[in-house]
Amino acid sequence: MANAFKIEKITSDIYLITEPYFREHANLFVMQGSPFDLLVDAGLGLCDLNKFLLSQGFSPKVTITHGHFDHIGGLSHFPADDIIVSEKLAANVRKRHLWGLDFLKPEYFDPKLTHEMMGKSPLEIGLDFAIRPPKAIPSQTSEIDVGKHLFYIISLPGHTDDSVVLYDQKNEILITGDMLYDGEIYADFPNSDKAAFKRSLHYLKTLDFTLVLPGHNSILNRAKAMRVIERWESLL
């Protein structure tokens, strides 16, 4: 498991977790807090993320920004009571055709690392997931309190119909999943909605934030995030 995860400290209590063996890996964020630490998104799930976080001294519960394979795969390693998601996402996780598996390609895996970790080549790795059905929270817009950070869960459909962002108004932090990141925009999944996506991007501009923790690629400040929003709006 040593090569399965990379951990990087972003602030005094925020950590970035990535899966370096997968070229298109998602950004997974851990907020150190109380009474538990909050993990946002769960990665591929080919290795045990929960076990890794526990070995690093975290006591995680996990929430998910949307129901694609690179964000939900690791749910299978967490107890149901430690999974916090919306009713919409809890339902979508049961629908394999909504997982975005067309984007799970053998060539996206690092052959050396996958063989070291699993004794298999990328071509031998099964692309099936054993996703544990998550426990749902009552509504799609709620909040998660981990002490220093109070995150509002805001439903912002577009990339998918279950997409949410987490907004810490006090600390001006926005965790966006694939609702916003500096890269190619994807709005052609079975449950994508381009008109809703554009409305959601417009809504993001109304929030007071200075730090964006996105689902992929580099962390963004407000100026960079606004440039990405403008670029994406022009493409929808």
N, C-alpha and C positions, 0 to 999 in steps of 0.2 A: 504493500500500500504506500510505500515511501514515495514512489513516483506518480501516484494517482492524483495527488492534490498538491497545489502550491498555495501557501498562505502569505499574505502581505498586509502589513498594518497601514491603514489609510489615515486614521486620526487616532487619538488616544483610546477610543473605544469602538472603532469601526475597522473591520478586517475584510479584505477581498480574498475569496477562495476561487481558484480556477482548476480545471482539469487539463493539464498541459499535453496529455496524450491525444487530445481531440482538437484538431485545428480550429474548428468553429465553436469552441467552448463558450458557454455562457459565463457571465460574471455572477458569482454568488456572494452575497454580503452577510456578514455576521455583525450584529449590534450587541455589544457587551452590555448587559443590564441586570435588572432585578425586577421580579423574582426569577427570571430566566433570561437567557440570551436568545435573540431573535435571528434566525437564519432566513434570508429572503432568496428563494429559489433553491432547487435541490440537485441540479445537474443531471448527468446521464444515468447515474445509478448503477453503473457497471462495477464500481467499488463502493464500499460502505462509508458514506460521508458522515453518518451519525457517529460511527465508531471513531473516525478520524477526529471529529470535533471534540468528542469526549476525551480523547487522548491529548488534546491541546488544552484541556481544562475548561471547556465550555459546557454549559448546560442548556442545550438548544431546544427551542420549539421552532417549527418551520411554517412559513407562509409562502405562497406562490403567486407570481405576477400574471401568469397565463398558462394555458394547458398544453404547451409544446414539449416534445420529448426531452429536449436539452434543459428544461426547467423543472420537469416533474419526475424524471426517472428515479431520482434518489428517494422519493417518498416511500418506496418499499422498505427502506431501512429504518423508518421512524415509527414509533408506536402511534396508533390512531389518535390518542389523546394529545399528542404533541404536534398535530397537524392542524393549522388554522387556515381555512379557505372559505370562499364564498359558496353559496348554494349552486350558482352557475358553474363555477369551476369544478366543484365536487361532482356535478352531473357530467360535465364534459370529459373529465378524466376517465370515465367509463366508456367513452366513445373513441375507439382506436383511430377511426378515420380523421379525427380532429387533432391528432398528435403531431402532424407535420413530418411524418416519417419519410416522405419523399426527399427530405433534405439530410437524411442520415446515410451518408455514403462511406463505403470502406476506405476510399482514398483520403478521407478527412482524418483518419487515425494515423498516429505516428507508429510505424511498424515495430521499431525497436522497443518503445515504451510499452506498447500493448503486449508484446511477447514477454517482456520482463515481468509484467504484472500478472498476466493471466496464462502464460504459456501458450498463447494462441496468436496467430497473425490476424490482422484486421478482417481478412476474408473469412476467417473461422469464427469470428465473434458473432453470436446470434444477435439479431436486431429486434428480438422480442423483449418486452418489458413486463415484469410482474409488478404492476402498480397496485399498492394497497389502497382501496377506496378511502378517501380522506373524510374526516369528520368536518361537517360544514358549520359555519357560523350562521346566525339567523338571517343576515342580509348581506348584500354586496358592498354596502358602505358602512364601515364600523371603525373601530380603533384598536390599536394594540399598544399597551403601556408597558415599557421596560425601564421605567425610572427616569433616567435622563432624557430619553426619547419617547415621545408620545406620537405614534404614527396613525394618521387618519388613512383608512383604506378607501380609495376613491375609484369607482367604476368608470373606466374610460375605454369603451369599445372602439374597435377600428382594426387594429392588427388582428385581433380575435374578438369574439363577442364576450369573452370572459376576462379581458385584460383589465388589470387594476394598476394603479400607482400607489405608493406609500408616501405620505407627506408629513414631515415633521415641521410644523409651522414655526415653532419656537426656535429651532436651530437652523431653519431655512434649508432643509435637506429634502431632496426628492429622489425616490427610488423608482425607476421607470420601466424596468423590464425591457420588452421590445416595443413599448409604446414610443420610446425615444432613445436613440443611440447614434453615434457618428458613424454611419455606414449606409448600406443600401436599404431602401425601404421595401418591406414586404406587406402587400395588401391583397393577395390573391389566394388566400386559403379558403376552404369551404365556409368558414365562419368569419371571414373578413368583411368589412364594410367601409368602402372608401369615403363615403359621405360622413359616416360617424367618425372615422379616423381624422378627417379634417376638422370636425367640430371638437374632438378631443385635443388635438394639437392647439387649437385656438384657446381652449380652456387652460392648458398648461401655461400659456403666456400670462394669464391673470394671477398666477400664484407667485408669492414672494419666496424665492429660493436663490441660494448662492452656490449650491453644490448639487450636481446631478450624478447619481450612481446608476449607470445604465446597464441594460442586460447584456451588452457586448461592447468590446473595444474600450477606448479610454474614458476615464472619468472627466466630466465636463463642468466648467464654471458657467455662470449664467450667460455670458456673452457668447460662448461657443454653443451652448444649448439653443439660444435664440437663433443662431445662424442655421443650425440643423433643422429647427422647426420651420424656418422660412423656406429652406431648400425642399423639405418634405412636402410642405403645403403646395409648393409649385408643381409637384409631381402627382398630386392627387386630383 
